[in-house]
Amino acid sequence: MRLLPLLLGLLVALPAWAADDVTLPKVTTRAKGSRLGGILPSAQPCPEGVPADVDCMAGQDYLGAWFWMARPKDWNGVLVLHTHDGPDLEEPTDERPARDMVQWSVWLRAGYAWAGSSYRAAGYDAENAAEDSERVRSAFIADFGEPKRVLLHGHGWGAPVATRMAQRFTTPDIHPRRIGSGKRPYDGVLLTNGQLAGARSFDTWLDLRVLYQALCGNHPAAGEADYPVWMGLPVNGKLTRDSLAQRVNDCTGLQRPPAERSPAQQKTLATLVRLSRVPEAGLLRQLQGATWGLQHLVWHQLGGKSALGNEGIAYGNNTDAALNQRLPRYKLDAPSRATLEGFSDPGSGVHIPVLSVHAVDNPIVFVEQQSVWRAAMTESGNTEQLLQLYAAGNDHDRLPDAQVLSAARQLLDWIDSGKKPAPAAVAGACSACRWLPDYRVADLAARVPERRPVAARQATPQVLSTPSVITPPSQPAAPLREALPAPASP
């Protein structure tokens, strides 16, 4: 009750886009009474799609993270601990790790054991997700026995989770009757299409929203309350995914065959792809992230402030001067940016072998993010522990089975021999993998310019594509607001 005057005062002070019935969307409630003690793992029928002759167990740990574990009858002694892509934006359930197990059933078919967590909470918190995943390893050992080897497999957004685990959890398990120390918890790390640029991974979303609104003007649409697009949606935004898809299709014809798009749609779509550098195949999904992903990030993890900005960035070239002049310019909140870096940047102090695989035409996680990851590993003195492999393809969610198993075999050989393989040798060992051993990744700044504090930025504006002489105005389109109070516990 003592908080009631404060809450009422905040409601009065909120701008129009946040003033109606302020209730946050559904998010994690970390300590519901029914899950305070967790649920001990127990044998369960394996999810449909998991191969036969596999033993499955499921449970929930004491912090609320659900997990599934599986061991094939012909287990090769290697456990693959999976850290999943795309953090959920609502309360995680046991369906998430079950779905991940099916998606990556190639491991079980090849004789590896598998384990994965839902993570305890919704949102982009790699550190908590790392802790949740480490507890699954302990649960696996308790019920299935100690593996000979443990590989971390981080896919997409799960990559920074896996790297933090490898950096943080290095102390051998304690066994009361064992003389001397045991082996380290993890032997190697396999990253697939990893989101490894940390906070910089999110900058594309702001650029895309700013450009999309300038070209299409329907997100927000006419008649809807205006709001700065760095927030994704207002705190109570009611937009549906179907509605967003329809708006995008109306403006660009994205979901129609190219021949059925109007000249105006063709021109708009081509301009949007050129300026944002987001491929057509990834536009809708990236806009979804730039809507609901940003909404969750801003309202649940950043206190209503923005860690993203586009001051001083010129989009396109000289022919795009008029467009640049009418674009809103947002000033990022430096403490919020630091917060975002704190829970999203990958760990770079990794002292075990790391093999990173990336599809070069990935439209969701740009391959150029690998340049940021390599720079971080180099700065921490761990370059010799990193092997980056590139492959032809544009599928973010799946890798060919041959690639996954070939990469795992190379990683295990590296662990056993202590000799890092050369990309050419890896390519020669798997003709079906479509490795590109001579590929050289460009710097991420060539595709998504790095944001820096205004005082540290050079006078020349950063560019998203080709060089430009445009110097856009640098005025925030809306004032930064104070953080909302945390929602009351249920």
N, C-alpha and C positions, 0 to 999 in steps of 0.2 A: 504493500500500500504506500510505503514511503516513496516508491518510484513513480507513482501515478502522476504527480504534478510534472515531473521531468518528461515522462512519455507524452503527456498532453502538450507540453511546450514544444517538443520536437515535432509533433504532428502539425501544430499551427505554423511552424517555421518551414515546413517542407514545401518545395515548389510544386507546381500543378501536376507534374508527371509522377509524383510520389505521394500525393496527399489523400487519396481515397482509400480508406480502410486498410491501413498498413499491416499486412500479414505476410510473412515470408512464405515462399513456396515450400513444398514438402522437402525437408532435409533430415539429416540424421538426428536422432535423439539418443544420445550416447549411452544412457543407462536406464532403459526400460526395466521395470521390475522383473519381467519374465526372462530376462537374459543376463542378469547380474552375475550368475554363476556359470554361464555358458552351458553348452550341451556336449557331453563327452562324446568323442568319436565312436561310431558304431558301424557295423557292416550294413551296407545298403545295396540294393540292386543298382548296377551301373546304369548311367543314362543311356538312352537309345542312341546308337551311333558309336559307342565304345566297343571294341572287339571282344569276342568271347574269350573265356579263360583269363579274365581279369578280375581281381578282388578289389572292390571299392569300399571306401569308408567316408563318412561325412560327419561334421560336427560344427560347433560354434564356440569360439574361444571366449574368455572371460570379459573381453572388451567389446564383444558383439560381432566380430568378423566371422563370417561363414567360410568353411573350407571343405574341399573334397580332396581325397587321396586315392591313388590306384596303383596296384602292382600286378604286372602280368605273371602268369604261372612260370614262364620261361625268362624271368627277370635277369638282365645282364649285370645287375649290381649297381647301375648308375641311376640316381634320382635326378629328374629334371624338375626344379622348382620354378614354376611359372609366375611371372608378374604381369598382369593383364593390361591391355590397352584401354584407352577411353574411360577414364573414371566415371562411375555412375553419378548422376546428378540428383538422384533420390536415394532413399534408404536402401542400402545393399541387401540382397537376399541370397539364399543358398542356390538360387537358379544361376547366378553369375558364374561361380566356379564350375558348376556342372556344364554350363554352356562352353566355357573355355576348354574343359577337358575334351568335349566332343570336337571342337574346332581344331585342337592340336592332338587328336588321337593318333597321328602319325608316330608320336613317341611310343605309345603303348603297343602299336602294331610292330614296331621295331625292337621291342624288348626292354625299353626303358620304363622305369616307374615315373609317376607324375603326381604333382601336388600343387595346389593353388588356392589362394584366398580371395574372398570378395572385397577385402579391406573393411575396416570397421565403419568408415564414414564416407559420405558423398563428397565429391570435390577433388581438387588438385592439391593433395598433400602427400608428396612423395616420402616424407620422413615417417609419418604414421603408417603409410602403406608398407614401407620397408619393415617396420616392427611387426606388423600383422603377418607378413609373409615369413619372417624368421620363425615365428611361433609355429607355423605349419611344419617347418622342417623338424622341430622338436617333437611334434605330434606324430609325424611319420616314423621317426626313429622309435618312439615308444610302442607303436602298434605293428610296424612292419620290420623293424630291425635296422641296424646301421648300414648305410650304403657304402660301397667301395669308393665311389665318387659322387659328388653333388655338383651339378651344373645349374647355374642361374640362367633362366631364359626370360629376358625382358623384351616384350613386343610393344612397339608404339610408345604410348605414354608409360608403359611398364618398364621401359629402358632406364629412365632416371631412377626408378625404384630399385631395379636390380643393381645399378652401379652404387647406389647409396648402401645397399646391403653388403656388397663386396668391400666397400671402404670401411664400413662401421663394424661389421661382425667378423672378427678375425681371431678371436680367442677360442681355443679348443674347448669342447664340451668337458665338463667335470664329471668324472666317473669315480665313485668312492673307492672302488677296489682296483683301480688302475694305477700302476706306478709310473710316474712321469706324465708328461702332457700328451694328449692325443693329437690328431691332425686338425687342421683348421676346418671351419664349417663348410667352406665353399672352395672348390678346386678351380673353377673357371666360369666365365660369363659369356653367354651367347646373346647378342642383341640383334633383333630383326626389325628393320624399318623404324629405328628408334627416334623418338622425339628428344633429341639430345642438345638442343640449343637453349634449354631452360626458359627463362623469362622472354627471351627473344622469339621463342616459338609462337607467342601470342600476338606479336606485332602485326602479322599478316591479317589477323581478324579485324583490327581497327582500320587498316588501310582498305580492306575489302568493303567494310561497312560504309566508310566515308565515300568511296568511289561509287558503290552501288547506289547510295541514296542520291548522289549528284546526277547519276545517269538515269535512274528509274523513278525516284521520288515516291516510292510506295512502301518504304520500310523505315520509318512510319509512313502510313498512307495519309492522304488528304482527309481532314476531318478527325484524325486521331491526335491525341495529345502529343506535342512535340517533346523530344528529349534528346540529350547528347548521346550519340550512338556508342560511345565508349562503354556505356553500361549494358549494352546488349538489348535489354528490355527494362522498362521501369520495374520497380520491386513487385508490383502486382500485374505485370503484363500478361495478357490472356491470349496472346497469339498462339495458334496451333501450328504444327508442322505442315499439315495439309494446306493451311492458309498461306504460309510462307512459300511453299512449293508453287502454289497457284500464282502468287504475286511475281515470283521469279519467272515463271513460264509466260505470264502476260507480258512482261517487259522484254524478255530475251528470247522467248521460244525455246528455252533450254531443253524441255522435255518433248519437243517435236522433232521430227526428222529435219535436217538442214534445208531440204527443198521446200518444206512447208512453212518456214519462217518468213515473216514479212521483211521487206528491205530495212525497215526501221529496227526490227528485232535483230537482224543479222549485224547491222552496224553497231547497235548497243552491245551485243554480246562480244563482238570482236574488240571493241574499245575496252570493255571491262576486263577481258582476258589480257589484253596488251598492257594495261596500266597496273593491274593488280598482280600480274605474273602468276595467277592461279589458273591452272589448266581447266578447260571446259569440263572435263570429267570430275573435277573436284569442287566446282563452284557451289553446288547446292549444299554439299556436306560441310564445306568451309563456312558458308553462310549460317548453317545451323549452329556450328560451334561459335560463330561470331554473334549469335543471338542468345541461345540458352546457356552456352558455356560461359560467355561473358557475364550474363545475368547472375549466374551462380557465383562466379569468381568475385564480382563486384560486391554483391549484397551479402554473401555468406563468409567470404574470406578476406575482404579488403575494407570492410566497414563502410561501404557506399562510396569509396574513393576510387580513382582510376590510376592504375599502374602503367597505362598506355598513353602515348601522345604522338602527335605528328607535326610538331612545330618544325619549320625549316625544311620540310621534305617537299620536293617538287616531283610530281607524278608525270611521267611521260617525257615529252620534249617540247620544243618551242611551239609546235602546233597545238599544244594543249594548254596554252597560257590562259585562255578564257576560263577553262574548267578549273584550273588551279586557283584562279582569283576568287571563285565562288565557293571553294571548299572550306568547311569549318576547320579551324586549327585548335587542337586540344593540347593543353599543357599537362604532362603527367605529374602525378604527386610522387615526389622522390622517396619518401618513406614507404609508400605503398609499393613502389617498384622494388625497393629493397626487400620488402616482405614477400613479394612474388618470387624474387630470386631465391629467397630462403627456403621456400617450400616446393620449388619446381626445378631448380638447377640440378643437373646430375652430379654424382660424386666423381671426382677425378683422381683422388688419392687411392687408386686401385693397384694392388701389388700382386695380382694373379692374372693369368692370361685372359684377355678380352678379345673376342672375335665379333666384329660388327658387320652385319650384312644389310645392304640397302638397295632397293629397286630404284634405278636412276630416274625413272619417269613417275615416281610416286607423286600423285596430285594432292595428297593429304599431309604428309610430312615430307617436305622438300629434301632432296638428297644433300643440298648444300648445308643442312644442319650438321652434317658430319664434319665440316670444316671447323665449326665451333668446338665440337667435342675433341677433335684432334688437338686443337690449340690448348684446350684445358688440360688434356693429358700431358702435353709437352711441357706446359708451365709447371705442372706438379712433378715432372721428372719421371713420368711413367710411359713414355712413348714406346719403349721396348716391350711393354705388356699389351700393346694394342695392334691388332691386325684388322684393317678395314677392307671389306670385299664389296664389290659392286656387281650388280646383275641387271640384265635387260628385263624390262617389265614395268608395269604401272599399277599393279594391285597392291594396295596398302595392307589389306586385312590378311591376305594369305600369301605364303610362299610355296613354290612347288615342293613336294615331299623330297625330291632328290636334292634340292638345295639345303633343306633343313638337316637331313641326315648326313650329307657330305660335310657341311659346316661343323656338325657335332663331331664327326669322326676326325676332322682336322684339328679341332680344339682338343679332343682327348689325346691325340697323338702329341700335340704340343705340350700338354700337361705332363705326359709320361716321359717324353724325351728331353724336355727343356729347350727344344729348338723351334723357334717360330717359323712357320712355313712361309714361303714366298707366294704372292698372288698367282704367279704363273704356274707354280707347282700345284696349287689348289685347283686352278682351271683345268690343268692337264689330268687331274684325277677324276673329273666328272664331266664328261662331254655333254650330258643332258642338262647341266645346271645353268647354262647361259651366263657364266661368269664373264666379266669384262676386266681382265687383269691389267689392262693399260689405261683404264679410266682414271682421270684426274678431276677430283671434285673442285668446283669453284668456291670462292668465299661466299658465305651467306649474304654479306653486304651487297653483293652484285644483284641479289634478288629481293632482299628485305633489308633496308638500311638500318644500321644500328642507331638506337636512340641514346642520346647523351644529354646530360644537363645543359641547359641553354648557355651557361657561362663557359662551358668547356667546348662548345661546338665551334667549328671553324666558320668563317664568314661564308664560304661557299656552301650552298644548300646541298644536303644529301639527296640523292636521286633514287627512284625505284627502278627505272629502266635506263633509257639513254640520257646522256647529260643534258642539262637545261640551264638557262640563264635566269629562270624565273625565281624570284624571291617572294614567296607567298607571305601574306600578313600572318602574324603570330599572335592571335587573340583567342583565348578560350571561348568556345561557343556557349558555355554555361559555367557558372561558378561551381567549384568543388564544394560538396556538402559535408556536414559533420557526420560521423559514423552513427548508424542506428544502434540502439541498445540491443544486446543479445536477447533472443526470444526467451520467454520464461520457460523453465523446465516443466515437462508434463507432470 
